[in-house]
Amino acid sequence: MSNENGEEGIGRVRTPSDGEHLAVVLNKMGYGRLKLYCTDGKERLGRIPGSKRRRMWIDVDDVVLIEPWDIQGDEKCDVIWHYSNAQKDWLENKGFLDDLKQFL
């Protein structure tokens, strides 16, 4: 999806719906587990589900979309989406990442 100038297009950006939060990756714990800081002010241990593990490459300081677990939702979550740098800039310009500014 690059245009004639060689810039990557953003396309449609997935925004959080009910029960979902944006988060920034603080630390990689190994085995598909991540330490995350979420927009609701909580630190959670996130995991990449098996169906997405091979397709989703996440590094420290990346922005992801998470869904807290039904049980232990304040401590644990699943990572359901990974944003590219262009999408991260779009989210920042629209004000979705205001709660995460100290970590970006």
Summary of the structure (lengths in Angstrom):
residues: 104
radius of gyration: 13.8
end to end distance: 25.6
largest distance: 48.3
contacts: 273
relative contact order: 0.23
helix: 15%
strand: 35%
